[in-house]
Amino acid sequence: MREDIITVTDQDFEQQVLHSDLPVLVDFWAPWCGPCHMVAPVVKQIAAEQAGKLRVAKLNVDDSPQIAGRFGVMSIPTLILFNAAEERGRVIGAHGKEHIVRTLLGDAAA
């Protein structure tokens, strides 16, 4: 995993995501999930392109089920954008970069 993508868990989610000074895009995924592997390169691209403006985190739902349950993640991949400790947008399923960026970050970031 690249340096500009952090791994978060049930234990450090609040500190790393909800208390972040930047918006955080969280990729809820699991190693056995094929569509998660399809969206992973897109998430890496977004992390590189939005560095300094956005943090990107990955949360393995098998290892951290409490946070996944807390935010109602029922299928993966699910990408949730958090800003100022609030959910600001959500994309469920494997989608292309343009759709993810437009839906979560707005047309200006696309």
Secondary structure, DSSP 8 states (H G I E B T S, - for coil): --TTEEE--TTTHIIIIIT-SS-EEEEEE-TT-HHHHHHHHHHHHHHHHTTTT-EEEEEETTT-HHHHHHTT--SSSEEEEEETTEEEEEEES---HHHHHHHHH-GGG-
